[in-house]
Amino acid sequence: ITFADGAHWHIEQPTPAAELRWTDVKAGGHTDMGTALRQVAEALKTPPMLERAVSPVLVLVTDGHHTDDFEGG
């Protein structure tokens, strides 16, 4: 999820690693980290995530200065 001026899935569909084609992300705008965290939490609910799914790995890369309700996320 990119979270500059809103939060949006950088890669919309789950994609096997062998088929993944990365597109670089450009920094800019407001850092809507709380919005991004709420989006991640929604995706990790069961359902849609399978109850017995492998635990995901989450990596957060940010400038560290959120501009929205981070604690609410």
WOHUCOR-V780451 format. One line per field, one symbol per residue. phi: phi as a letter, one per 40 degrees, with the letter a starting at -180 (. if undefined). A space follows every 50 residues. Layout:
phi->???
This chain:
phi->.cbbfhbaccbcbdbddcbcbcbdbbcigcccccccccccdccccbcccc dbccccbbbbbacgbcbbccccc
